[in-house]
Amino acid sequence: MINDEEMLQFILKNAEMGCLGINDVKSYADNTDLRNALRSQNLEYGHIYHNAYNILKNRGYSPNKISRFVSSMASAKAKRELKNDSSDSHIAEMMIQGNTMGVQKIAQHIRQYSGNNELVNNLADKLMSTEQANIEEMKSFL
């Protein structure tokens, strides 16, 4: 079972990873609609990140960001994939894969969450619905 702090730290890192992933691919997008969708998704992840960050800080916890190593490895993987295929459909596919992983992980965390804090539950649900909506949005670019 995980508590409020662990759930918030997970949400924070997941949203941060979403922002990093989008930043790694958005400059490769040729389609204006895809670029706009990625910008919008990035803003949504940013809101989730800041909400989790503020709740953690207000409760006296230190928000844990993604390590530079993990961030660098994810960026290198994205650049390697885009070197082989930087088409809009491949970018959408990469985003769907990342969002699918995000859905799986947040679903696991929600099941393991032992708290009953409404703010934390709402933020976890917001992350889940954001990941699912992002998948649906990216399908149109395949």
For each residue, the residues with C-beta under 8 A, 3 or more apart:
1: 112 113 114
2: 6 7 10 109 112 113 114
3: 6 7 113 114 115
4: 7 8 59 115 117 120
5: 8 9 56 59 61
6: 2 3 9 10
7: 2 3 4 10 11 109 113 115 120 124
8: 4 5 11 12 52 55 56 61 120 123
9: 5 6 12 13 52 56 61 63 64
10: 2 6 7 13 14 105 106 109
11: 7 8 14 15 48 52 106 123 124 127
12: 8 9 15 16 49 52 53 56 63 64 65
13: 9 10 16 17 64 65 66
14: 10 11 17 18 102 105 106 127
15: 11 12 18 19 45 46 48 49 52 127
16: 12 13 19 20 45 49 65 66
17: 13 14 20 21 66 74 98 102
18: 14 15 21 22 41 42 45 98 102
19: 15 16 22 23 42 45 46 49
20: 16 17 23 24 66 71 74 75
21: 17 18 24 25 74 78 94 95 98
22: 18 19 25 26 38 41 42 45 95
23: 19 20 26 42
24: 20 21 74 75 78 79
25: 21 22 28 29 38 78 82 91 94 95
26: 22 23 29 35 38 39 42
27:
28: 25 82 86 91
29: 25 26 34 35 38 88 91
30: 34 87 88
31: 34 35 88 141
32: 35 36
33: 36 37 141
34: 29 30 31 37 38 88 91 92 141
35: 26 29 31 32 38 39
36: 32 33 39 40
37: 33 34 40 41 137 138 141
38: 22 25 26 29 34 35 41 42 95
39: 26 35 36 42 43
40: 36 37 43 44
41: 18 22 37 38 44 45 95 130 134 137
42: 18 19 22 23 26 38 39 45 46
43: 39 40 46 47
44: 40 41 47 48 130
45: 15 16 18 19 22 41 42 48 49 130
46: 15 19 42 43 49 50
47: 43 44 50 51
48: 11 15 44 45 51 52 123 126 127 130
49: 12 15 16 19 45 46 52 53
50: 46 47 53 54
51: 47 48 54 55 123 126
52: 8 9 11 12 15 48 49 55 56 63 123
53: 12 49 50 56 57 63
54: 50 51 57 58
55: 8 51 52 58 59 119 120 123
56: 5 8 9 12 52 53 59 61 62 63
57: 53 54 60 61 63
58: 54 55
59: 4 5 55 56
60: 57
61: 5 8 9 56 57
62: 56
63: 9 12 52 53 56 57
64: 9 12 13
65: 12 13 16
66: 13 16 17 20 70 71
67: 70 71
68: 71 72
69: 72 73
70: 66 67 73 74
71: 20 66 67 68 74 75
72: 68 69 75 76
73: 69 70 76 77
74: 17 20 21 24 70 71 77 78
75: 20 24 71 72 78 79
76: 72 73 79 80
77: 73 74 80 81
78: 21 24 25 74 75 81 82 94
79: 24 75 76 82 83
80: 76 77 83 84
81: 77 78 84 85 90 94
82: 25 28 78 79 85 86 90 91 94
83: 79 80 86
84: 80 81
85: 81 82 90
86: 28 82 83 90 91
87: 30 90 91
88: 29 30 31 34 91 92 141
89: 92 93 141 142
90: 81 82 85 86 87 93 94
91: 25 28 29 34 82 86 87 88 94 95 141
92: 34 88 89 95 96 138 139 140 141 142
93: 89 90 96 97 138 142
94: 21 25 78 81 82 90 91 97 98
95: 21 22 25 38 41 91 92 98 99 134 138
96: 92 93 99 100 135 138 139 142
97: 93 94 100 101
98: 17 18 21 94 95 101 102
99: 95 96 102 103 131 132 134 135 138
100: 96 97 103 104 131 135
101: 97 98 104 105
102: 14 17 18 98 99 105 106 127 131
103: 99 100 106 107 128 131 132 135
104: 100 101 107 108
105: 10 14 101 102 108 109
106: 10 11 14 102 103 109 110 124 127 128 131
107: 103 104 110 111 128
108: 104 105 111 112
109: 2 7 10 105 106 112 113 124
110: 106 107 113 124 125 128
111: 107 108
112: 1 2 108 109
113: 1 2 3 7 109 110 120 121 124
114: 1 2 3
115: 3 4 7 120 121
116: 121
117: 4 120 121
118: 121 122
119: 55 122 123
120: 4 7 8 55 113 115 117 123 124
121: 113 115 116 117 118 124 125
122: 118 119 125 126
123: 8 11 48 51 52 55 119 120 126 127
124: 7 11 106 109 110 113 120 121 127 128
125: 110 121 122 128 129
126: 48 51 122 123 129 130
127: 11 14 15 48 102 106 123 124 130 131
128: 103 106 107 110 124 125 131 132
129: 125 126 132 133
130: 41 44 45 48 126 127 133 134
131: 99 100 102 103 106 127 128 134 135
132: 99 103 128 129 135 136
133: 129 130 136 137
134: 41 95 99 130 131 137 138
135: 96 99 100 103 131 132 138 139
136: 132 133 139
137: 37 41 133 134 140
138: 37 92 93 95 96 99 134 135 141 142
139: 92 96 135 136 142
140: 92 137
141: 31 33 34 37 88 89 91 92 138
142: 89 92 93 96 138 139
